[in-house]
Amino acid sequence: MLLVIDVGNTNITLGVFRGKELLRTFRMTTKLPRTSDEYGITLKELIECQGIDSSGVDAVIIASVVPDIMHSLGSAIIKYFHVKPIVVSAGIKTGIRINMENPRQIGSDRIVDAVAAYTIHGGPVIVIDYGTATTYDLVGPDGTFEAAIIAPGIRTSAQAMWGQAAMLPAIEIKKPDSILAKETVSGMQAGLVYGQIGQTEYIVNKIRKESGYLNAKVIASGGLGKMVATETNIIDVYDSQLTLKGLQIIYEKNKK
């Protein structure tokens, strides 16, 4: 079995594959400091609790945007699973070409999402990830990674509001009943949610216009992406497991 690990700024998302079948997914926080033993024990327990024999994991692939934890995490994989993980980085086979001024600046998670979207849906395709940042990436019809746009994520924007404005409270991020808000909480919710929807529609249309790919498909992922996807027709597919699928695809291209 294959263990795939997506290390994001907020959460670590994991999945176990048997062939191309995703058996289970798990999540754990990123920012809590852990030793290699803590990582190893936690990972094995998460897998075992779902009725999967962790000793059956014979391959691991990791995409990470948090370099600080990689030594402990990598050591945990070697010590507790007895395999050396594949780490998505420069030089790894992905099946797409990065046409950017500095390809090394593109986060590995974005490369993985682009690989999954292009492999599954073809190109041209616009890949949106609603995470700590909201990212918009364009993959052309020949599999070339052509453009990358970065905007504040919904939760990041919310935290900035209540962190910088003394009179604004911390709130639940959800779509209010109406955009015609009559009090502070629903007013903040309306601005955050409908603002993100409007941003999505404008940026996608702008990408299509400037690239000339007027019929580019739009594939979205990320924690709060489903809330946006249900409110706009501009997103063709919402896939919460896009990154995990991309990791499995890249593993198949690089396994020996």
N, C-alpha and C positions, 0 to 999 in steps of 0.2 A: 504494500500500500504506500501511497505518496502523501506526505504531510506538507501542505502549502501554508506559508506564513506571510501575511501582509502586515508589516510594522508601520502604522501611521502615527501621526503626531499625538493623537488622542487615544486610539485603541489599537490593539493587536488583534487582527482577525485571522482565524485559522480554519483550515478545512482538511478533511481526510478523503482522498480519492482511492477508489479501486478501479483501475483503468480510467475510463472517462466519466465514471459515475461518482458524483459527489455524495459521500455517505452522510457526513455530519459537518456542521460548522460550529465554531466556538469564538468567544471574544474575551479579552482581558485588557486591563488598562495598561497604557504605555508608560505613564509618568511615574508609576510607583517603582522605586529602585529595587532591583532584585539581583541576587547572586546567581551564578550558573546553576547551583544546586536548587535554588528556589524555582528558577525557570524550568529545569528538567523535571522536578517533582510535580509542579503545577501542570505542565503539559501532559505528562503521563496520566495524571489524575483526571484531567478534562476528557481525555480520550477514553479512559477506562469507564468513566461514569456514563458514557453513552453506549456501553456494551460492546466497545471495539477493543480488541486485544492490541495493546500498544506495541507488543513485540512483533506484530505483523508489519509495522512501519519500517520499510527498508530504503526509503528515499525521502529527502527533504529539499525543498526549494524556498528561498526567502527573498522578498522584496522589502527594502527598508528605506525610509526617509529620516531615520533617527540613528545616526552613526554611533552615538554614545552607548547604546545597549548591545551592539552587535558582538562584542567580544564575549560577554556573558552568555548571550543567547546562542552563539555559535558553539561555545564550549559545552553548553548544556546539551545540544543536539548530539555532539560527538560522544559525550560521557554517558548519556542516558538512552540514546537510540543507536549508538555505535555506527553512525554514518556521517560522512562529511557533507554538509549541506551545499547545494548550489546556490550562489548568491547572485541575484540579477544585478549586473554592473556592466561597464564598458567592455566590449569584446564578446559578450555572450550572444549566441544565435537567437534572434527573435523573429526573423522573417519580414521585418520592416526596416526601412532605411531612414535614418534621422537627418533631415535636411535643415539643420539649425546652425546658427553661428557658433554656439558652444554646446554640442550634444551632451556633454557631461553634466550640464546644469539642469537637464530634464530629469525630474524625479523618477526613480525606478517604477513607482506605482503607476505613473502616467504612461510609461512605456508598456507596462503589463496590460493596462486597460486598453491601450491602442491596439496591441496585438490581439486581444480577445475580440474587440469590436470588429476589427478588420477581418480576422479569420472567420468569425461566425456570420457577420452581416455583409462583408465585402466593403468596397469603397466606391466613391468617396464617403467618408463617415466623420461626423463630429461627435467626439466623446466628451461627455460632461460628468465630472465627479463632484458631488456635493459633500465636501468634507470640511476640514478646518479652513481650507481655502476652497472656493469653487473654481474649478479649472475647466477650460474649454480647449480641446485639442483636435486638430484637423489632420486626418489621414487621407491622402489622395487616392485615386483609383488604382494606382500601381503600387500601393503600399508604402508610400513615402510620408513620413511624419513631417508636415509642412508648417504648422503654426501652433503656438501655445499661448493661451490667454489665462491670466490669473486674477481673480477677484476675491474679496473677503467672503468667507463662508457665512451661512446664516447665523450659526451659533456664535461665531467670532464677532460678527456685527452686533449681535444682541449683547454680548458681554462688554463690548466697547461702549455701548449706550449706557447700560446701567452702572458701568464702572467709572465713566467720565461725567455723568450727569447725576448730581446728588439727589434730585427729586424723582428719578426714574427707578422703579423697582426691578429686581430680577423676576423674570416671567417664564411661563411655559411657552415654548415655541409651537404654535399651532395656528391654523387658519381660523380667523374669527367668523362669526355668523354673517357679518357684513363689513364691507370696507368703510362704511359710513359710521365710524367709531364714535362713541359718545362718552368714553372715559379712557384713562391712561393705558390700562393694560391691553384692551382690545385695539387701541390706537397704535401701540407698539407692535402688536401682533400683525395688524394690517400692514403697517409699513414694512416690517421684515418679510412677511410671506409674499405679499403682492409686489413688493419691491424686487424680490428675487425672481418672481415669475416674469415681471417686466424686463428685468436685466437679461434673463435667459432668452426671451423672444427677440430682444433687440440685438444681442450679441450673435445669436445664431443667424438671424437675417443678414447682419453685417458681414459675417464670415462667408455666407453663401454668395453675397453680392460681390465682394472683393476677390474671392477665389475663383468665381465663375462656376462653382459647383452648386448650381441652383437646386438640384435635387438630392443633395447630400443627406443621407440618413442621420438621425440624431439618436444616440444611445446614451442613456443616463445611468449613473450608479451613485452610491454614497448614501449615508444614513438618512439624510433629510430629503433625498432626491425624489422619493415616492410622493411626498406631499406636493412637490412642485409638478411632477409628471402628471398627476391626476387633475391638475388645474389648467393645463395648456395642451393644445394639439400639436405643438411644434416638436415635442419629444415623441419619437416613434416607439422606442422600447425603453422600459426601465428594468434593469437587471441588477439586483442587489448582490449577486455573486460574480459580477464581471471580473473583478481582480483575481479571485480564486481560480476562475476558469482560465484566465490569461496565464497564471502561474503554471497550471497543468499543461497548457499548450507549449509554453517555453521549456518546461522540463522535458517534454517529449522530443523537442528539437535538440536538446543538449545531453540527454542521457547516453551513457557509453554502453 
